[in-house]
Every structure is written in structure tokens, then in C-alpha cells.
Amino acid sequence: MEVIESLGYQVYFDDTLASLETFLAERNYSKIIVLVDTNTLDNCLPLFQQALPNLSNYDVIEVDPGKRIKI
């Protein structure tokens, strides 16, 4: 997993979801938020849920797709 610093926060990157479940369990977060747009809600969230079937305590925040939203 690659880690970069951004605005005082660590941002983690990985090509797979294989290490995400362990990563989250080790940190015992009180709240997990999954940020999606309409496209990733339909196409990626189901893959996320399938890869992490034991992860049930999270909220999904949906934003409109598009470059303007991400700025």
C-alpha cells in the first residue's frame, strides 16, 4: 500500500482491496465513510461490498459526477 501526505493527512493507495479489510480492522475506526458519485455508486460500490463482506458499519455519501464537484 502506498502512502502520501496531503494537507496534513495520510492518503493510502492500493491496486486491490485485499489489504483494506485488515487495514480498517487494525485501526478500529468509529466511523467509515465511502464517498461515491453516481457512476461509482452503480459500478464500484457493489465490488467494494463484495470484497469486504464483513464490513457493515459504514455510511455512503453520494455526490454528483463531474469535474466541478471534485474541485
Predicted model as a PDB file, atoms N, CA, C, CB and O in Angstrom, pLDDT in the B-factor column:
MODEL        1                                                                  
ATOM      1  N   MET A   1       0.851  -1.168   0.000  1.00 78.00           N  
ATOM      2  CA  MET A   1       0.000   0.000   0.000  1.00 78.00           C  
ATOM      3  C   MET A   1       0.897   1.231   0.000  1.00 78.00           C  
ATOM      4  CB  MET A   1      -0.968  -0.002   1.221  1.00 78.00           C  
ATOM      5  O   MET A   1       1.821   1.323   0.809  1.00 78.00           O  
ATOM      6  N   GLU A   2       0.641   2.163  -0.882  1.00 85.00           N  
ATOM      7  CA  GLU A   2       1.410   3.395  -0.982  1.00 85.00           C  
ATOM      8  C   GLU A   2       0.745   4.471  -0.133  1.00 85.00           C  
ATOM      9  CB  GLU A   2       1.534   3.855  -2.457  1.00 85.00           C  
ATOM     10  O   GLU A   2      -0.481   4.588  -0.111  1.00 85.00           O  
ATOM     11  N   VAL A   3       1.557   5.250   0.560  1.00 88.00           N  
ATOM     12  CA  VAL A   3       1.050   6.311   1.424  1.00 88.00           C  
ATOM     13  C   VAL A   3       1.668   7.630   0.988  1.00 88.00           C  
ATOM     14  CB  VAL A   3       1.362   6.018   2.921  1.00 88.00           C  
ATOM     15  O   VAL A   3       2.878   7.715   0.778  1.00 88.00           O  
ATOM     16  N   ILE A   4       0.828   8.670   0.850  1.00 90.00           N  
ATOM     17  CA  ILE A   4       1.333  10.018   0.597  1.00 90.00           C  
ATOM     18  C   ILE A   4       0.727  10.959   1.630  1.00 90.00           C  
ATOM     19  CB  ILE A   4       0.997  10.490  -0.857  1.00 90.00           C  
ATOM     20  O   ILE A   4      -0.338  10.682   2.182  1.00 90.00           O  
ATOM     21  N   GLU A   5       1.401  12.058   1.887  1.00 91.00           N  
ATOM     22  CA  GLU A   5       0.885  13.107   2.770  1.00 91.00           C  
ATOM     23  C   GLU A   5       0.180  14.153   1.918  1.00 91.00           C  
ATOM     24  CB  GLU A   5       2.032  13.756   3.616  1.00 91.00           C  
ATOM     25  O   GLU A   5       0.718  14.586   0.899  1.00 91.00           O  
ATOM     26  N   SER A   6      -1.009  14.559   2.321  1.00 86.00           N  
ATOM     27  CA  SER A   6      -1.756  15.574   1.608  1.00 86.00           C  
ATOM     28  C   SER A   6      -2.495  16.441   2.616  1.00 86.00           C  
ATOM     29  CB  SER A   6      -2.738  14.936   0.598  1.00 86.00           C  
ATOM     30  O   SER A   6      -3.384  15.968   3.324  1.00 86.00           O  
ATOM     31  N   LEU A   7      -2.124  17.701   2.674  1.00 89.00           N  
ATOM     32  CA  LEU A   7      -2.775  18.657   3.565  1.00 89.00           C  
ATOM     33  C   LEU A   7      -2.780  18.174   5.016  1.00 89.00           C  
ATOM     34  CB  LEU A   7      -4.202  18.914   3.101  1.00 89.00           C  
ATOM     35  O   LEU A   7      -3.750  18.379   5.745  1.00 89.00           O  
ATOM     36  N   GLY A   8      -1.684  17.531   5.422  1.00 88.00           N  
ATOM     37  CA  GLY A   8      -1.559  17.070   6.794  1.00 88.00           C  
ATOM     38  C   GLY A   8      -2.208  15.728   7.078  1.00 88.00           C  
ATOM     39  O   GLY A   8      -2.199  15.271   8.221  1.00 88.00           O  
ATOM     40  N   TYR A   9      -2.766  15.092   6.074  1.00 87.00           N  
ATOM     41  CA  TYR A   9      -3.400  13.788   6.227  1.00 87.00           C  
ATOM     42  C   TYR A   9      -2.643  12.758   5.409  1.00 87.00           C  
ATOM     43  CB  TYR A   9      -4.883  13.838   5.800  1.00 87.00           C  
ATOM     44  O   TYR A   9      -2.017  13.091   4.402  1.00 87.00           O  
ATOM     45  N   GLN A  10      -2.702  11.520   5.839  1.00 87.00           N  
ATOM     46  CA  GLN A  10      -2.141  10.442   5.046  1.00 87.00           C  
ATOM     47  C   GLN A  10      -3.222   9.894   4.126  1.00 87.00           C  
ATOM     48  CB  GLN A  10      -1.562   9.325   5.952  1.00 87.00           C  
ATOM     49  O   GLN A  10      -4.350   9.646   4.550  1.00 87.00           O  
ATOM     50  N   VAL A  11      -2.860   9.708   2.856  1.00 86.00           N  
ATOM     51  CA  VAL A  11      -3.758   9.142   1.858  1.00 86.00           C  
ATOM     52  C   VAL A  11      -3.135   7.829   1.408  1.00 86.00           C  
ATOM     53  CB  VAL A  11      -3.990  10.128   0.642  1.00 86.00           C  
ATOM     54  O   VAL A  11      -1.961   7.788   1.041  1.00 86.00           O  
ATOM     55  N   TYR A  12      -3.920   6.755   1.437  1.00 84.00           N  
ATOM     56  CA  TYR A  12      -3.427   5.415   1.130  1.00 84.00           C  
ATOM     57  C   TYR A  12      -3.945   4.975  -0.234  1.00 84.00           C  
ATOM     58  CB  TYR A  12      -3.853   4.407   2.224  1.00 84.00           C  
ATOM     59  O   TYR A  12      -5.115   5.170  -0.562  1.00 84.00           O  
ATOM     60  N   PHE A  13      -3.052   4.377  -1.023  1.00 84.00           N  
ATOM     61  CA  PHE A  13      -3.398   3.870  -2.345  1.00 84.00           C  
ATOM     62  C   PHE A  13      -3.012   2.403  -2.437  1.00 84.00           C  
ATOM     63  CB  PHE A  13      -2.700   4.690  -3.455  1.00 84.00           C  
ATOM     64  O   PHE A  13      -1.964   1.991  -1.939  1.00 84.00           O  
ATOM     65  N   ASP A  14      -3.868   1.620  -3.080  1.00 82.00           N  
ATOM     66  CA  ASP A  14      -3.567   0.216  -3.311  1.00 82.00           C  
ATOM     67  C   ASP A  14      -4.315  -0.210  -4.571  1.00 82.00           C  
ATOM     68  CB  ASP A  14      -3.965  -0.673  -2.075  1.00 82.00           C  
ATOM     69  O   ASP A  14      -5.405   0.291  -4.849  1.00 82.00           O  
ATOM     70  N   ASP A  15      -3.737  -1.123  -5.323  1.00 79.00           N  
ATOM     71  CA  ASP A  15      -4.356  -1.586  -6.560  1.00 79.00           C  
ATOM     72  C   ASP A  15      -5.507  -2.555  -6.322  1.00 79.00           C  
ATOM     73  CB  ASP A  15      -3.323  -2.239  -7.430  1.00 79.00           C  
ATOM     74  O   ASP A  15      -6.310  -2.800  -7.223  1.00 79.00           O  
ATOM     75  N   THR A  16      -5.591  -3.106  -5.119  1.00 77.00           N  
ATOM     76  CA  THR A  16      -6.643  -4.074  -4.814  1.00 77.00           C  
ATOM     77  C   THR A  16      -7.274  -3.728  -3.469  1.00 77.00           C  
ATOM     78  CB  THR A  16      -6.079  -5.522  -4.799  1.00 77.00           C  
ATOM     79  O   THR A  16      -6.785  -2.863  -2.742  1.00 77.00           O  
ATOM     80  N   LEU A  17      -8.343  -4.402  -3.158  1.00 80.00           N  
ATOM     81  CA  LEU A  17      -8.986  -4.222  -1.861  1.00 80.00           C  
ATOM     82  C   LEU A  17      -8.523  -5.268  -0.851  1.00 80.00           C  
ATOM     83  CB  LEU A  17     -10.498  -4.283  -2.013  1.00 80.00           C  
ATOM     84  O   LEU A  17      -9.038  -5.335   0.265  1.00 80.00           O  
ATOM     85  N   ALA A  18      -7.549  -6.081  -1.250  1.00 77.00           N  
ATOM     86  CA  ALA A  18      -7.111  -7.204  -0.423  1.00 77.00           C  
ATOM     87  C   ALA A  18      -6.653  -6.781   0.966  1.00 77.00           C  
ATOM     88  CB  ALA A  18      -5.998  -7.937  -1.112  1.00 77.00           C  
ATOM     89  O   ALA A  18      -6.941  -7.474   1.942  1.00 77.00           O  
ATOM     90  N   SER A  19      -5.958  -5.679   1.075  1.00 83.00           N  
ATOM     91  CA  SER A  19      -5.431  -5.265   2.377  1.00 83.00           C  
ATOM     92  C   SER A  19      -6.350  -4.289   3.117  1.00 83.00           C  
ATOM     93  CB  SER A  19      -4.071  -4.632   2.195  1.00 83.00           C  
ATOM     94  O   SER A  19      -6.072  -3.940   4.265  1.00 83.00           O  
ATOM     95  N   LEU A  20      -7.421  -3.849   2.493  1.00 84.00           N  
ATOM     96  CA  LEU A  20      -8.274  -2.830   3.107  1.00 84.00           C  
ATOM     97  C   LEU A  20      -8.982  -3.336   4.359  1.00 84.00           C  
ATOM     98  CB  LEU A  20      -9.300  -2.347   2.108  1.00 84.00           C  
ATOM     99  O   LEU A  20      -9.058  -2.609   5.349  1.00 84.00           O  
ATOM    100  N   GLU A  21      -9.494  -4.547   4.343  1.00 82.00           N  
ATOM    101  CA  GLU A  21     -10.211  -5.076   5.496  1.00 82.00           C  
ATOM    102  C   GLU A  21      -9.294  -5.145   6.723  1.00 82.00           C  
ATOM    103  CB  GLU A  21     -10.783  -6.468   5.175  1.00 82.00           C  
ATOM    104  O   GLU A  21      -9.695  -4.761   7.822  1.00 82.00           O  
ATOM    105  N   THR A  22      -8.074  -5.632   6.536  1.00 83.00           N  
ATOM    106  CA  THR A  22      -7.105  -5.698   7.626  1.00 83.00           C  
ATOM    107  C   THR A  22      -6.735  -4.299   8.093  1.00 83.00           C  
ATOM    108  CB  THR A  22      -5.849  -6.465   7.189  1.00 83.00           C  
ATOM    109  O   THR A  22      -6.664  -4.037   9.294  1.00 83.00           O  
ATOM    110  N   PHE A  23      -6.501  -3.410   7.150  1.00 85.00           N  
ATOM    111  CA  PHE A  23      -6.154  -2.023   7.457  1.00 85.00           C  
ATOM    112  C   PHE A  23      -7.221  -1.383   8.340  1.00 85.00           C  
ATOM    113  CB  PHE A  23      -5.980  -1.211   6.162  1.00 85.00           C  
ATOM    114  O   PHE A  23      -6.894  -0.748   9.343  1.00 85.00           O  
ATOM    115  N   LEU A  24      -8.483  -1.544   7.979  1.00 85.00           N  
ATOM    116  CA  LEU A  24      -9.580  -0.946   8.745  1.00 85.00           C  
ATOM    117  C   LEU A  24      -9.726  -1.599  10.116  1.00 85.00           C  
ATOM    118  CB  LEU A  24     -10.894  -1.065   7.971  1.00 85.00           C  
ATOM    119  O   LEU A  24      -9.960  -0.910  11.109  1.00 85.00           O  
ATOM    120  N   ALA A  25      -9.591  -2.897  10.175  1.00 83.00           N  
ATOM    121  CA  ALA A  25      -9.732  -3.613  11.448  1.00 83.00           C  
ATOM    122  C   ALA A  25      -8.633  -3.218  12.430  1.00 83.00           C  
ATOM    123  CB  ALA A  25      -9.703  -5.128  11.214  1.00 83.00           C  
ATOM    124  O   ALA A  25      -8.892  -3.086  13.626  1.00 83.00           O  
ATOM    125  N   GLU A  26      -7.421  -3.030  11.944  1.00 88.00           N  
ATOM    126  CA  GLU A  26      -6.303  -2.661  12.808  1.00 88.00           C  
ATOM    127  C   GLU A  26      -6.488  -1.278  13.431  1.00 88.00           C  
ATOM    128  CB  GLU A  26      -5.006  -2.700  12.021  1.00 88.00           C  
ATOM    129  O   GLU A  26      -5.986  -1.019  14.525  1.00 88.00           O  
ATOM    130  N   ARG A  27      -7.197  -0.400  12.749  1.00 86.00           N  
ATOM    131  CA  ARG A  27      -7.364   0.970  13.233  1.00 86.00           C  
ATOM    132  C   ARG A  27      -8.629   1.167  14.052  1.00 86.00           C  
ATOM    133  CB  ARG A  27      -7.374   1.918  12.075  1.00 86.00           C  
ATOM    134  O   ARG A  27      -8.736   2.151  14.784  1.00 86.00           O  
ATOM    135  N   ASN A  28      -9.587   0.257  13.949  1.00 82.00           N  
ATOM    136  CA  ASN A  28     -10.795   0.303  14.763  1.00 82.00           C  
ATOM    137  C   ASN A  28     -11.469   1.682  14.726  1.00 82.00           C  
ATOM    138  CB  ASN A  28     -10.461  -0.072  16.198  1.00 82.00           C  
ATOM    139  O   ASN A  28     -11.761   2.271  15.767  1.00 82.00           O  
ATOM    140  N   TYR A  29     -11.707   2.177  13.520  1.00 86.00           N  
ATOM    141  CA  TYR A  29     -12.352   3.478  13.353  1.00 86.00           C  
ATOM    142  C   TYR A  29     -13.766   3.461  13.921  1.00 86.00           C  
ATOM    143  CB  TYR A  29     -12.383   3.875  11.872  1.00 86.00           C  
ATOM    144  O   TYR A  29     -14.445   2.435  13.878  1.00 86.00           O  
ATOM    145  N   SER A  30     -14.204   4.589  14.449  1.00 88.00           N  
ATOM    146  CA  SER A  30     -15.563   4.682  14.961  1.00 88.00           C  
ATOM    147  C   SER A  30     -16.572   4.914  13.835  1.00 88.00           C  
ATOM    148  CB  SER A  30     -15.660   5.802  15.991  1.00 88.00           C  
ATOM    149  O   SER A  30     -17.756   4.616  13.992  1.00 88.00           O  
ATOM    150  N   LYS A  31     -16.109   5.443  12.704  1.00 88.00           N  
ATOM    151  CA  LYS A  31     -17.000   5.709  11.573  1.00 88.00           C  
ATOM    152  C   LYS A  31     -16.203   5.575  10.284  1.00 88.00           C  
ATOM    153  CB  LYS A  31     -17.649   7.126  11.681  1.00 88.00           C  
ATOM    154  O   LYS A  31     -15.079   6.068  10.190  1.00 88.00           O  
ATOM    155  N   ILE A  32     -16.782   4.911   9.295  1.00 90.00           N  
ATOM    156  CA  ILE A  32     -16.179   4.775   7.971  1.00 90.00           C  
ATOM    157  C   ILE A  32     -17.153   5.381   6.975  1.00 90.00           C  
ATOM    158  CB  ILE A  32     -15.856   3.270   7.621  1.00 90.00           C  
ATOM    159  O   ILE A  32     -18.344   5.069   6.981  1.00 90.00           O  
ATOM    160  N   ILE A  33     -16.632   6.246   6.124  1.00 93.00           N  
ATOM    161  CA  ILE A  33     -17.426   6.900   5.086  1.00 93.00           C  
ATOM    162  C   ILE A  33     -16.893   6.460   3.727  1.00 93.00           C  
ATOM    163  CB  ILE A  33     -17.380   8.461   5.232  1.00 93.00           C  
ATOM    164  O   ILE A  33     -15.685   6.481   3.488  1.00 93.00           O  
ATOM    165  N   VAL A  34     -17.800   6.063   2.839  1.00 92.00           N  
ATOM    166  CA  VAL A  34     -17.438   5.728   1.469  1.00 92.00           C  
ATOM    167  C   VAL A  34     -18.027   6.827   0.591  1.00 92.00           C  
ATOM    168  CB  VAL A  34     -17.963   4.288   1.048  1.00 92.00           C  
ATOM    169  O   VAL A  34     -19.245   6.990   0.524  1.00 92.00           O  
ATOM    170  N   LEU A  35     -17.156   7.579  -0.083  1.00 92.00           N  
ATOM    171  CA  LEU A  35     -17.583   8.684  -0.942  1.00 92.00           C  
ATOM    172  C   LEU A  35     -17.679   8.182  -2.372  1.00 92.00           C  
ATOM    173  CB  LEU A  35     -16.601   9.891  -0.845  1.00 92.00           C  
ATOM    174  O   LEU A  35     -16.712   7.652  -2.917  1.00 92.00           O  
ATOM    175  N   VAL A  36     -18.841   8.349  -2.974  1.00 92.00           N  
ATOM    176  CA  VAL A  36     -19.081   7.882  -4.339  1.00 92.00           C  
ATOM    177  C   VAL A  36     -19.778   8.972  -5.130  1.00 92.00           C  
ATOM    178  CB  VAL A  36     -19.921   6.583  -4.344  1.00 92.00           C  
ATOM    179  O   VAL A  36     -20.384   9.882  -4.565  1.00 92.00           O  
ATOM    180  N   ASP A  37     -19.684   8.864  -6.452  1.00 92.00           N  
ATOM    181  CA  ASP A  37     -20.578   9.646  -7.295  1.00 92.00           C  
ATOM    182  C   ASP A  37     -21.570   8.661  -7.912  1.00 92.00           C  
ATOM    183  CB  ASP A  37     -19.785  10.458  -8.407  1.00 92.00           C  
ATOM    184  O   ASP A  37     -21.511   7.466  -7.622  1.00 92.00           O  
ATOM    185  N   THR A  38     -22.459   9.136  -8.740  1.00 88.00           N  
ATOM    186  CA  THR A  38     -23.486   8.265  -9.307  1.00 88.00           C  
ATOM    187  C   THR A  38     -22.865   7.092 -10.060  1.00 88.00           C  
ATOM    188  CB  THR A  38     -24.400   9.059 -10.239  1.00 88.00           C  
ATOM    189  O   THR A  38     -23.370   5.972  -9.990  1.00 88.00           O  
ATOM    190  N   ASN A  39     -21.777   7.345 -10.777  1.00 89.00           N  
ATOM    191  CA  ASN A  39     -21.129   6.287 -11.554  1.00 89.00           C  
ATOM    192  C   ASN A  39     -20.490   5.238 -10.657  1.00 89.00           C  
ATOM    193  CB  ASN A  39     -20.078   6.883 -12.480  1.00 89.00           C  
ATOM    194  O   ASN A  39     -20.676   4.041 -10.876  1.00 89.00           O  
ATOM    195  N   THR A  40     -19.742   5.670  -9.654  1.00 91.00           N  
ATOM    196  CA  THR A  40     -19.080   4.705  -8.778  1.00 91.00           C  
ATOM    197  C   THR A  40     -20.076   4.013  -7.861  1.00 91.00           C  
ATOM    198  CB  THR A  40     -18.003   5.392  -7.949  1.00 91.00           C  
ATOM    199  O   THR A  40     -19.838   2.886  -7.426  1.00 91.00           O  
ATOM    200  N   LEU A  41     -21.185   4.673  -7.564  1.00 93.00           N  
ATOM    201  CA  LEU A  41     -22.239   4.020  -6.782  1.00 93.00           C  
ATOM    202  C   LEU A  41     -22.742   2.781  -7.514  1.00 93.00           C  
ATOM    203  CB  LEU A  41     -23.409   4.997  -6.512  1.00 93.00           C  
ATOM    204  O   LEU A  41     -22.898   1.716  -6.918  1.00 93.00           O  
ATOM    205  N   ASP A  42     -22.990   2.930  -8.791  1.00 91.00           N  
ATOM    206  CA  ASP A  42     -23.531   1.824  -9.588  1.00 91.00           C  
ATOM    207  C   ASP A  42     -22.476   0.789  -9.957  1.00 91.00           C  
ATOM    208  CB  ASP A  42     -24.165   2.362 -10.847  1.00 91.00           C  
ATOM    209  O   ASP A  42     -22.769  -0.407  -9.981  1.00 91.00           O  
ATOM    210  N   ASN A  43     -21.255   1.229 -10.245  1.00 91.00           N  
ATOM    211  CA  ASN A  43     -20.256   0.336 -10.808  1.00 91.00           C  
ATOM    212  C   ASN A  43     -19.199  -0.158  -9.824  1.00 91.00           C  
ATOM    213  CB  ASN A  43     -19.587   1.015 -11.923  1.00 91.00           C  
ATOM    214  O   ASN A  43     -18.656  -1.248 -10.004  1.00 91.00           O  
ATOM    215  N   CYS A  44     -18.901   0.612  -8.803  1.00 90.00           N  
ATOM    216  CA  CYS A  44     -17.806   0.251  -7.902  1.00 90.00           C  
ATOM    217  C   CYS A  44     -18.260  -0.173  -6.511  1.00 90.00           C  
ATOM    218  CB  CYS A  44     -16.868   1.401  -7.776  1.00 90.00           C  
ATOM    219  O   CYS A  44     -17.661  -1.072  -5.920  1.00 90.00           O  
ATOM    220  N   LEU A  45     -19.292   0.447  -5.981  1.00 91.00           N  
ATOM    221  CA  LEU A  45     -19.738   0.110  -4.632  1.00 91.00           C  
ATOM    222  C   LEU A  45     -20.100  -1.370  -4.498  1.00 91.00           C  
ATOM    223  CB  LEU A  45     -20.933   0.968  -4.251  1.00 91.00           C  
ATOM    224  O   LEU A  45     -19.752  -1.979  -3.486  1.00 91.00           O  
ATOM    225  N   PRO A  46     -20.782  -1.973  -5.472  1.00 92.00           N  
ATOM    226  CA  PRO A  46     -21.062  -3.407  -5.339  1.00 92.00           C  
ATOM    227  C   PRO A  46     -19.782  -4.256  -5.250  1.00 92.00           C  
ATOM    228  CB  PRO A  46     -21.905  -3.878  -6.520  1.00 92.00           C  
ATOM    229  O   PRO A  46     -19.753  -5.253  -4.530  1.00 92.00           O  
ATOM    230  N   LEU A  47     -18.738  -3.868  -5.971  1.00 89.00           N  
ATOM    231  CA  LEU A  47     -17.463  -4.591  -5.897  1.00 89.00           C  
ATOM    232  C   LEU A  47     -16.823  -4.413  -4.527  1.00 89.00           C  
ATOM    233  CB  LEU A  47     -16.499  -4.107  -6.997  1.00 89.00           C  
ATOM    234  O   LEU A  47     -16.262  -5.356  -3.968  1.00 89.00           O  
ATOM    235  N   PHE A  48     -16.908  -3.215  -3.995  1.00 88.00           N  
ATOM    236  CA  PHE A  48     -16.401  -2.908  -2.657  1.00 88.00           C  
ATOM    237  C   PHE A  48     -17.122  -3.777  -1.619  1.00 88.00           C  
ATOM    238  CB  PHE A  48     -16.585  -1.395  -2.329  1.00 88.00           C  
ATOM    239  O   PHE A  48     -16.490  -4.381  -0.754  1.00 88.00           O  
ATOM    240  N   GLN A  49     -18.430  -3.827  -1.720  1.00 90.00           N  
ATOM    241  CA  GLN A  49     -19.227  -4.612  -0.771  1.00 90.00           C  
ATOM    242  C   GLN A  49     -18.948  -6.109  -0.902  1.00 90.00           C  
ATOM    243  CB  GLN A  49     -20.720  -4.342  -0.984  1.00 90.00           C  
ATOM    244  O   GLN A  49     -18.923  -6.826   0.098  1.00 90.00           O  
ATOM    245  N   GLN A  50     -18.742  -6.572  -2.111  1.00 90.00           N  
ATOM    246  CA  GLN A  50     -18.439  -7.989  -2.333  1.00 90.00           C  
ATOM    247  C   GLN A  50     -17.057  -8.341  -1.791  1.00 90.00           C  
ATOM    248  CB  GLN A  50     -18.522  -8.329  -3.831  1.00 90.00           C  
ATOM    249  O   GLN A  50     -16.868  -9.422  -1.234  1.00 90.00           O  
ATOM    250  N   ALA A  51     -16.085  -7.434  -1.949  1.00 87.00           N  
ATOM    251  CA  ALA A  51     -14.721  -7.685  -1.492  1.00 87.00           C  
ATOM    252  C   ALA A  51     -14.597  -7.614   0.027  1.00 87.00           C  
ATOM    253  CB  ALA A  51     -13.772  -6.692  -2.128  1.00 87.00           C  
ATOM    254  O   ALA A  51     -13.699  -8.226   0.605  1.00 87.00           O  
ATOM    255  N   LEU A  52     -15.493  -6.869   0.677  1.00 88.00           N  
ATOM    256  CA  LEU A  52     -15.449  -6.681   2.125  1.00 88.00           C  
ATOM    257  C   LEU A  52     -16.782  -7.065   2.758  1.00 88.00           C  
ATOM    258  CB  LEU A  52     -15.097  -5.227   2.469  1.00 88.00           C  
ATOM    259  O   LEU A  52     -17.466  -6.203   3.310  1.00 88.00           O  
ATOM    260  N   PRO A  53     -17.165  -8.336   2.691  1.00 88.00           N  
ATOM    261  CA  PRO A  53     -18.485  -8.732   3.192  1.00 88.00           C  
ATOM    262  C   PRO A  53     -18.651  -8.559   4.703  1.00 88.00           C  
ATOM    263  CB  PRO A  53     -18.746 -10.163   2.831  1.00 88.00           C  
ATOM    264  O   PRO A  53     -19.779  -8.460   5.184  1.00 88.00           O  
ATOM    265  N   ASN A  54     -17.561  -8.522   5.452  1.00 85.00           N  
ATOM    266  CA  ASN A  54     -17.649  -8.361   6.908  1.00 85.00           C  
ATOM    267  C   ASN A  54     -17.739  -6.909   7.347  1.00 85.00           C  
ATOM    268  CB  ASN A  54     -16.460  -9.002   7.563  1.00 85.00           C  
ATOM    269  O   ASN A  54     -17.964  -6.624   8.523  1.00 85.00           O  
ATOM    270  N   LEU A  55     -17.565  -6.001   6.415  1.00 85.00           N  
ATOM    271  CA  LEU A  55     -17.639  -4.576   6.730  1.00 85.00           C  
ATOM    272  C   LEU A  55     -19.093  -4.131   6.602  1.00 85.00           C  
ATOM    273  CB  LEU A  55     -16.706  -3.736   5.790  1.00 85.00           C  
ATOM    274  O   LEU A  55     -19.645  -4.097   5.502  1.00 85.00           O  
ATOM    275  N   SER A  56     -19.704  -3.792   7.728  1.00 81.00           N  
ATOM    276  CA  SER A  56     -21.114  -3.417   7.692  1.00 81.00           C  
ATOM    277  C   SER A  56     -21.375  -2.051   8.306  1.00 81.00           C  
ATOM    278  CB  SER A  56     -21.937  -4.453   8.406  1.00 81.00           C  
ATOM    279  O   SER A  56     -22.435  -1.468   8.077  1.00 81.00           O  
ATOM    280  N   ASN A  57     -20.440  -1.533   9.073  1.00 85.00           N  
ATOM    281  CA  ASN A  57     -20.653  -0.262   9.760  1.00 85.00           C  
ATOM    282  C   ASN A  57     -20.007   0.886   8.986  1.00 85.00           C  
ATOM    283  CB  ASN A  57     -20.090  -0.324  11.191  1.00 85.00           C  
ATOM    284  O   ASN A  57     -18.957   1.398   9.373  1.00 85.00           O  
ATOM    285  N   TYR A  58     -20.651   1.280   7.886  1.00 92.00           N  
ATOM    286  CA  TYR A  58     -20.157   2.404   7.101  1.00 92.00           C  
ATOM    287  C   TYR A  58     -21.334   3.163   6.506  1.00 92.00           C  
ATOM    288  CB  TYR A  58     -19.198   1.922   5.987  1.00 92.00           C  
ATOM    289  O   TYR A  58     -22.421   2.616   6.323  1.00 92.00           O  
ATOM    290  N   ASP A  59     -21.094   4.423   6.211  1.00 95.00           N  
ATOM    291  CA  ASP A  59     -22.093   5.243   5.548  1.00 95.00           C  
ATOM    292  C   ASP A  59     -21.593   5.582   4.151  1.00 95.00           C  
ATOM    293  CB  ASP A  59     -22.394   6.534   6.364  1.00 95.00           C  
ATOM    294  O   ASP A  59     -20.387   5.675   3.920  1.00 95.00           O  
ATOM    295  N   VAL A  60     -22.512   5.762   3.234  1.00 95.00           N  
ATOM    296  CA  VAL A  60     -22.185   6.130   1.862  1.00 95.00           C  
ATOM    297  C   VAL A  60     -22.651   7.554   1.634  1.00 95.00           C  
ATOM    298  CB  VAL A  60     -22.836   5.153   0.834  1.00 95.00           C  
ATOM    299  O   VAL A  60     -23.805   7.892   1.902  1.00 95.00           O  
ATOM    300  N   ILE A  61     -21.753   8.383   1.140  1.00 94.00           N  
ATOM    301  CA  ILE A  61     -22.093   9.748   0.746  1.00 94.00           C  
ATOM    302  C   ILE A  61     -21.993   9.810  -0.767  1.00 94.00           C  
ATOM    303  CB  ILE A  61     -21.151  10.812   1.433  1.00 94.00           C  
ATOM    304  O   ILE A  61     -20.953   9.493  -1.343  1.00 94.00           O  
ATOM    305  N   GLU A  62     -23.074  10.218  -1.404  1.00 93.00           N  
ATOM    306  CA  GLU A  62     -23.105  10.292  -2.868  1.00 93.00           C  
ATOM    307  C   GLU A  62     -23.092  11.751  -3.315  1.00 93.00           C  
ATOM    308  CB  GLU A  62     -24.355   9.564  -3.431  1.00 93.00           C  
ATOM    309  O   GLU A  62     -23.875  12.567  -2.828  1.00 93.00           O  
ATOM    310  N   VAL A  63     -22.195  12.068  -4.247  1.00 91.00           N  
ATOM    311  CA  VAL A  63     -22.119  13.393  -4.847  1.00 91.00           C  
ATOM    312  C   VAL A  63     -22.379  13.254  -6.342  1.00 91.00           C  
ATOM    313  CB  VAL A  63     -20.732  14.064  -4.574  1.00 91.00           C  
ATOM    314  O   VAL A  63     -22.272  12.165  -6.905  1.00 91.00           O  
ATOM    315  N   ASP A  64     -22.716  14.355  -6.966  1.00 87.00           N  
ATOM    316  CA  ASP A  64     -22.915  14.338  -8.413  1.00 87.00           C  
ATOM    317  C   ASP A  64     -21.586  14.080  -9.114  1.00 87.00           C  
ATOM    318  CB  ASP A  64     -23.536  15.669  -8.900  1.00 87.00           C  
ATOM    319  O   ASP A  64     -20.538  14.496  -8.618  1.00 87.00           O  
ATOM    320  N   PRO A  65     -21.614  13.405 -10.253  1.00 85.00           N  
ATOM    321  CA  PRO A  65     -20.381  13.192 -11.000  1.00 85.00           C  
ATOM    322  C   PRO A  65     -19.952  14.486 -11.691  1.00 85.00           C  
ATOM    323  CB  PRO A  65     -20.561  12.062 -12.034  1.00 85.00           C  
ATOM    324  O   PRO A  65     -20.760  15.388 -11.912  1.00 85.00           O  
ATOM    325  N   GLY A  66     -18.695  14.554 -12.018  1.00 78.00           N  
ATOM    326  CA  GLY A  66     -18.213  15.709 -12.780  1.00 78.00           C  
ATOM    327  C   GLY A  66     -17.037  16.383 -12.121  1.00 78.00           C  
ATOM    328  O   GLY A  66     -16.845  16.324 -10.907  1.00 78.00           O  
ATOM    329  N   LYS A  67     -16.270  17.016 -12.950  1.00 65.00           N  
ATOM    330  CA  LYS A  67     -15.037  17.671 -12.501  1.00 65.00           C  
ATOM    331  C   LYS A  67     -15.329  18.828 -11.529  1.00 65.00           C  
ATOM    332  CB  LYS A  67     -14.247  18.193 -13.715  1.00 65.00           C  
ATOM    333  O   LYS A  67     -14.575  19.039 -10.580  1.00 65.00           O  
ATOM    334  N   ARG A  68     -16.401  19.566 -11.758  1.00 67.00           N  
ATOM    335  CA  ARG A  68     -16.735  20.725 -10.935  1.00 67.00           C  
ATOM    336  C   ARG A  68     -16.941  20.331  -9.471  1.00 67.00           C  
ATOM    337  CB  ARG A  68     -17.991  21.412 -11.475  1.00 67.00           C  
ATOM    338  O   ARG A  68     -16.568  21.086  -8.573  1.00 67.00           O  
ATOM    339  N   ILE A  69     -17.522  19.175  -9.223  1.00 58.00           N  
ATOM    340  CA  ILE A  69     -17.799  18.696  -7.875  1.00 58.00           C  
ATOM    341  C   ILE A  69     -16.509  18.346  -7.147  1.00 58.00           C  
ATOM    342  CB  ILE A  69     -18.726  17.483  -7.920  1.00 58.00           C  
ATOM    343  O   ILE A  69     -16.426  18.517  -5.931  1.00 58.00           O  
ATOM    344  N   LYS A  70     -15.513  17.865  -7.860  1.00 56.00           N  
ATOM    345  CA  LYS A  70     -14.290  17.354  -7.253  1.00 56.00           C  
ATOM    346  C   LYS A  70     -13.269  18.435  -6.939  1.00 56.00           C  
ATOM    347  CB  LYS A  70     -13.673  16.342  -8.152  1.00 56.00           C  
ATOM    348  O   LYS A  70     -12.236  18.146  -6.335  1.00 56.00           O  
ATOM    349  N   ILE A  71     -13.527  19.637  -7.324  1.00 54.00           N  
ATOM    350  CA  ILE A  71     -12.569  20.735  -7.065  1.00 54.00           C  
ATOM    351  C   ILE A  71     -12.712  21.241  -5.655  1.00 54.00           C  
ATOM    352  CB  ILE A  71     -12.774  21.893  -8.054  1.00 54.00           C  
ATOM    353  O   ILE A  71     -11.997  22.158  -5.253  1.00 54.00           O  
TER     354      ILE A  71                                                      
ENDMDL                                                                          
END                                                                             
